[in-house]
Amino acid sequence: MHLIYLSTGREELDWNPASLIYGGETMRNNFKHAMTSMLILLGLVGGVTQIAWGKADKKDQGQRVFVPGEDRIQREVVHQLRLLPYYSVFDNLEFKVEGSTVELMGQVVRPSLKSDAEAAVKHVEGVERVVNNIEVLPLSGIDDRIRLAEYKAIYWHPGLDRYALSAIPSIHIIVKNGHVTLVGVVANEMDKNLAGIQANGVSGVFSVTNNLQVEK
């Protein structure tokens, strides 16, 4: 299974939570100001520019025979997904390839992102079937508030703020009905624990599940 983490920044910044969550224009020259400007730091959450994907699940690989051509399909799926607009750190995309079938999983805020992901993968040569199990998160003003608060708590915290300034912010914050799940990749166990502590400190959150992976 491959985990897809995409994000970008924005040049035109505002206080509209919808623009923060749902994406915007690419920011290229404002990174130096991100540590001192709330608008710029929040603006880092936007549409797609780059992609990083995790390692395949070894248990999954051990249960089936790898089919020639799957590696190429995996690369093409990554390429197509990285072109999707409006993918943010509040979304999580995962997929796995079995022969000519691609299964899409994860959670997204925008319903259109689910359909866009499926449409993009269907254009990959060699893909004959797409199983779209992406979950569309429920619309909730409370969850939107938690998303903003979680982003601030994690990405503004000393020691974790460097992840916000990277080309690919790798800590994704999934919020559903007040419950928070952290997914993505961090450099070490300390950062994973620190992100979990920060996430738990946000008011109004019912629970936090820390599924961050540590780089090895």
VOPAGU-2260 file (C-alpha; in pm, 1 decimal, decimal comma):
REM VOPAGU-2260
SITE   aa  ch    i         X         Y         Z
SITE  MET   A    0       0,0       0,0       0,0
SITE  HIS   A    1     127,1     346,0     -83,6
SITE  LEU   A    2      49,6     660,3     111,1
SITE  ILE   A    3      18,6     984,9     -83,4
SITE  TYR   A    4     107,2    1316,4      77,7
SITE  LEU   A    5      70,1    1631,1    -130,9
SITE  SER   A    6      61,0    1999,4     -50,0
SITE  THR   A    7     164,7    2344,1    -158,8
SITE  GLY   A    8     146,4    2704,2     -53,2
SITE  ARG   A    9     -38,5    3009,7    -174,3
SITE  GLU   A   10      51,9    3354,5    -301,6
SITE  GLU   A   11    -284,9    3515,8    -230,1
SITE  LEU   A   12    -360,5    3467,1     137,6
SITE  ASP   A   13    -679,0    3537,3     333,4
SITE  TRP   A   14    -863,8    3431,8     644,2
SITE  ASN   A   15   -1125,4    3220,6     469,8
SITE  PRO   A   16   -1118,5    2872,0     629,3
SITE  ALA   A   17   -1252,9    2722,1     308,1
SITE  SER   A   18    -954,1    2849,5     113,2
SITE  LEU   A   19    -721,8    2709,6     377,8
SITE  ILE   A   20    -879,4    2365,5     370,8
SITE  TYR   A   21    -963,2    2338,2       4,8
SITE  GLY   A   22    -652,7    2477,1    -159,7
SITE  GLY   A   23    -526,7    2776,1    -354,4
SITE  GLU   A   24    -246,9    2920,6    -565,9
SITE  THR   A   25     118,5    2818,5    -543,5
SITE  MET   A   26     343,1    3013,7    -307,0
SITE  ARG   A   27     709,1    3014,6    -405,7
SITE  ASN   A   28     882,5    3304,6    -230,8
SITE  ASN   A   29     714,1    3342,5     107,3
SITE  PHE   A   30     879,7    3062,2     305,7
SITE  LYS   A   31    1115,0    3304,4     483,2
SITE  HIS   A   32     816,1    3486,2     629,9
SITE  ALA   A   33     621,5    3178,8     734,1
SITE  MET   A   34     754,9    3169,4    1088,0
SITE  THR   A   35     642,9    3525,3    1160,7
SITE  SER   A   36     320,1    3553,1     963,0
SITE  MET   A   37       5,3    3358,8    1053,4
SITE  LEU   A   38    -140,2    3418,9     711,4
SITE  ILE   A   39     159,9    3280,7     529,0
SITE  LEU   A   40     197,1    2977,9     752,6
SITE  LEU   A   41    -168,9    2888,0     717,3
SITE  GLY   A   42    -133,3    2948,5     346,3
SITE  LEU   A   43     108,0    2659,9     319,7
SITE  VAL   A   44    -192,6    2428,7     307,5
SITE  GLY   A   45    -309,1    2434,0     -50,4
SITE  GLY   A   46    -323,6    2246,1    -377,7
SITE  VAL   A   47     -78,6    2001,9    -524,4
SITE  THR   A   48     284,5    2068,4    -603,4
SITE  GLN   A   49     485,7    1766,5    -496,6
SITE  ILE   A   50     435,4    1416,2    -368,4
SITE  ALA   A   51     597,7    1174,1    -123,8
SITE  TRP   A   52     478,7     819,4     -76,4
SITE  GLY   A   53     546,4     566,2     194,7
SITE  LYS   A   54     686,8     218,3     169,3
SITE  ALA   A   55     470,8     -74,1      66,5
SITE  ASP   A   56     325,6    -278,4     345,6
SITE  LYS   A   57     554,3    -579,7     377,6
SITE  LYS   A   58     275,4    -795,8     512,6
SITE  ASP   A   59      62,4    -715,8     208,6
SITE  GLN   A   60     347,3    -801,9     -26,6
SITE  GLY   A   61     407,9   -1133,3     146,8
SITE  GLN   A   62      51,5   -1249,2      87,1
SITE  ARG   A   63      49,2   -1233,0    -292,2
SITE  VAL   A   64     274,5   -1265,6    -594,9
SITE  PHE   A   65     399,8    -938,4    -742,6
SITE  VAL   A   66     277,5    -906,4   -1100,9
SITE  PRO   A   67     511,0    -758,2   -1365,8
SITE  GLY   A   68     389,3    -412,8   -1463,3
SITE  GLU   A   69     254,0    -324,2   -1121,1
SITE  ASP   A   70     559,0    -110,6   -1047,7
SITE  ARG   A   71     494,8      98,5   -1358,1
SITE  ILE   A   72     126,4     132,2   -1270,7
SITE  GLN   A   73     218,1     242,3    -919,6
SITE  ARG   A   74     446,8     514,1   -1056,3
SITE  GLU   A   75     179,7     631,6   -1299,3
SITE  VAL   A   76     -86,5     638,3   -1028,3
SITE  VAL   A   77     141,7     851,4    -812,3
SITE  HIS   A   78     198,5    1083,3   -1108,6
SITE  GLN   A   79    -173,4    1123,6   -1171,7
SITE  LEU   A   80    -261,0    1178,2    -807,4
SITE  ARG   A   81       6,5    1440,5    -765,6
SITE  LEU   A   82    -163,3    1644,8   -1037,1
SITE  LEU   A   83    -492,4    1663,0    -847,6
SITE  PRO   A   84    -590,4    2011,6    -731,4
SITE  TYR   A   85    -712,3    2093,0    -381,4
SITE  TYR   A   86    -525,2    1817,1    -199,7
SITE  SER   A   87    -423,4    1945,2     144,3
SITE  VAL   A   88    -278,6    1826,7     473,9
SITE  PHE   A   89    -638,1    1771,6     585,0
SITE  ASP   A   90    -675,2    1489,5     330,0
SITE  ASN   A   91    -520,9    1144,5     314,1
SITE  LEU   A   92    -489,0     933,1      -0,3
SITE  GLU   A   93    -375,3     571,7      -8,9
SITE  PHE   A   94    -380,5     313,0    -284,1
SITE  LYS   A   95    -274,5     -37,5    -364,2
SITE  VAL   A   96    -227,3    -214,8    -695,3
SITE  GLU   A   97    -315,1    -577,6    -758,0
SITE  GLY   A   98    -263,2    -672,3   -1120,4
SITE  SER   A   99    -469,9    -431,6   -1329,1
SITE  THR   A  100    -688,8    -325,0   -1034,9
SITE  VAL   A  101    -620,4     -13,4    -829,2
SITE  GLU   A  102    -794,5      33,9    -497,5
SITE  LEU   A  103    -816,3     392,3    -370,4
SITE  MET   A  104    -852,3     451,8       2,4
SITE  GLY   A  105    -821,1     729,4     254,6
SITE  GLN   A  106   -1022,2    1033,2     355,3
SITE  VAL   A  107   -1089,1    1364,7     181,6
SITE  VAL   A  108   -1271,3    1684,7     273,3
SITE  ARG   A  109   -1400,9    1769,9     -74,9
SITE  PRO   A  110   -1636,1    1520,9    -246,6
SITE  SER   A  111   -1493,4    1627,6    -583,1
SITE  LEU   A  112   -1148,2    1507,5    -479,1
SITE  LYS   A  113   -1279,5    1152,3    -448,2
SITE  SER   A  114   -1424,2    1152,4    -799,1
SITE  ASP   A  115   -1124,3    1338,8    -941,7
SITE  ALA   A  116    -886,0    1077,9    -799,8
SITE  GLU   A  117   -1083,3     794,1    -955,7
SITE  ALA   A  118   -1106,5     968,2   -1292,5
SITE  ALA   A  119    -732,8    1037,2   -1293,2
SITE  VAL   A  120    -636,7     678,0   -1210,5
SITE  LYS   A  121    -868,7     538,5   -1478,6
SITE  HIS   A  122    -651,0     710,0   -1739,3
SITE  VAL   A  123    -342,1     513,0   -1633,8
SITE  GLU   A  124    -240,9     264,4   -1901,1
SITE  GLY   A  125    -285,7     -91,4   -1780,9
SITE  VAL   A  126    -552,3      -7,5   -1522,9
SITE  GLU   A  127    -871,9    -194,4   -1603,9
SITE  ARG   A  128   -1059,8    -144,5   -1278,8
SITE  VAL   A  129   -1063,0     120,0   -1005,5
SITE  VAL   A  130   -1220,7      45,1    -669,2
SITE  ASN   A  131   -1289,3     378,7    -503,8
SITE  ASN   A  132   -1310,7     336,8    -127,4
SITE  ILE   A  133   -1210,1     693,5     -46,9
SITE  GLU   A  134   -1421,5     829,3     236,5
SITE  VAL   A  135   -1566,1    1179,8     208,7
SITE  LEU   A  136   -1551,6    1340,1     550,9
SITE  PRO   A  137   -1877,3    1492,1     680,8
SITE  LEU   A  138   -1930,6    1866,1     641,8
SITE  SER   A  139   -1889,7    2026,4     983,2
SITE  GLY   A  140   -1806,2    2375,3    1102,6
SITE  ILE   A  141   -1681,4    2226,8    1428,5
SITE  ASP   A  142   -1444,5    1993,7    1241,6
SITE  ASP   A  143   -1322,3    2288,9    1033,1
SITE  ARG   A  144   -1239,4    2476,0    1352,1
SITE  ILE   A  145   -1054,8    2172,4    1486,4
SITE  ARG   A  146    -858,0    2142,8    1161,6
SITE  LEU   A  147    -732,2    2498,7    1193,2
SITE  ALA   A  148    -654,2    2456,7    1562,4
SITE  GLU   A  149    -471,5    2127,0    1504,1
SITE  TYR   A  150    -267,1    2275,0    1222,0
SITE  LYS   A  151    -162,0    2563,6    1442,9
SITE  ALA   A  152     -89,3    2338,0    1742,1
SITE  ILE   A  153     131,1    2104,8    1538,8
SITE  TYR   A  154     294,1    2312,3    1268,5
SITE  TRP   A  155     358,0    2617,8    1486,2
SITE  HIS   A  156     517,2    2420,7    1767,7
SITE  PRO   A  157     897,5    2450,1    1803,7
SITE  GLY   A  158    1051,3    2127,6    1680,3
SITE  LEU   A  159     761,1    2051,3    1448,7
SITE  ASP   A  160     750,5    2385,2    1265,8
SITE  ARG   A  161    1021,3    2267,3    1027,6
SITE  TYR   A  162     772,3    2024,0     872,5
SITE  ALA   A  163     553,2    2316,0     763,0
SITE  LEU   A  164     845,1    2473,0     580,7
SITE  SER   A  165     944,3    2161,2     392,3
SITE  ALA   A  166     849,6    2113,4      28,9
SITE  ILE   A  167     612,0    1837,6     136,1
SITE  PRO   A  168     447,4    1888,6     478,1
SITE  SER   A  169     426,0    1526,8     583,7
SITE  ILE   A  170     195,4    1535,3     885,4
SITE  HIS   A  171    -164,5    1502,2     770,2
SITE  ILE   A  172    -450,8    1586,6    1002,9
SITE  ILE   A  173    -773,3    1393,5     946,0
SITE  VAL   A  174   -1073,8    1516,5    1143,5
SITE  LYS   A  175   -1409,2    1338,2    1159,6
SITE  ASN   A  176   -1683,8    1429,6    1405,8
SITE  GLY   A  177   -1433,4    1569,8    1652,0
SITE  HIS   A  178   -1199,1    1270,0    1630,9
SITE  VAL   A  179    -847,8    1334,3    1497,5
SITE  THR   A  180    -614,8    1093,8    1320,4
SITE  LEU   A  181    -256,4    1184,4    1236,3
SITE  VAL   A  182    -108,4    1013,8     930,5
SITE  GLY   A  183     213,5    1065,6     740,0
SITE  VAL   A  184     583,7    1043,3     808,2
SITE  VAL   A  185     811,9    1208,7    1063,8
SITE  ALA   A  186    1185,8    1191,8    1116,0
SITE  ASN   A  187    1193,1    1024,6    1456,8
SITE  GLU   A  188     990,4     883,3    1743,7
SITE  MET   A  189    1023,5    1205,2    1943,0
SITE  ASP   A  190     852,5    1404,5    1669,1
SITE  LYS   A  191     574,8    1146,5    1647,2
SITE  ASN   A  192     512,2    1167,2    2019,8
SITE  LEU   A  193     533,0    1546,3    2019,4
SITE  ALA   A  194     277,9    1571,6    1737,9
SITE  GLY   A  195      45,9    1343,8    1932,8
SITE  ILE   A  196      81,0    1554,3    2246,6
SITE  GLN   A  197       7,9    1873,5    2054,9
SITE  ALA   A  198    -292,4    1719,4    1883,2
SITE  ASN   A  199    -432,9    1604,0    2217,0
SITE  GLY   A  200    -402,9    1955,2    2355,6
SITE  VAL   A  201    -660,0    2106,2    2117,3
SITE  SER   A  202    -988,0    2197,2    2283,4
SITE  GLY   A  203   -1300,3    2017,0    2168,0
SITE  VAL   A  204   -1122,9    1706,6    2036,0
SITE  PHE   A  205   -1278,1    1379,2    2149,0
SITE  SER   A  206    -985,6    1151,1    2063,4
SITE  VAL   A  207    -651,4    1145,3    1881,8
SITE  THR   A  208    -513,0     843,8    1696,3
SITE  ASN   A  209    -145,7     878,2    1611,1
SITE  ASN   A  210     -67,8     672,8    1300,7
SITE  LEU   A  211     242,9     867,3    1203,7
SITE  GLN   A  212     524,0     652,2    1067,2
SITE  VAL   A  213     886,1     707,7    1162,6
SITE  GLU   A  214    1144,4     719,8     888,0
SITE  LYS   A  215    1394,0     433,6     898,8
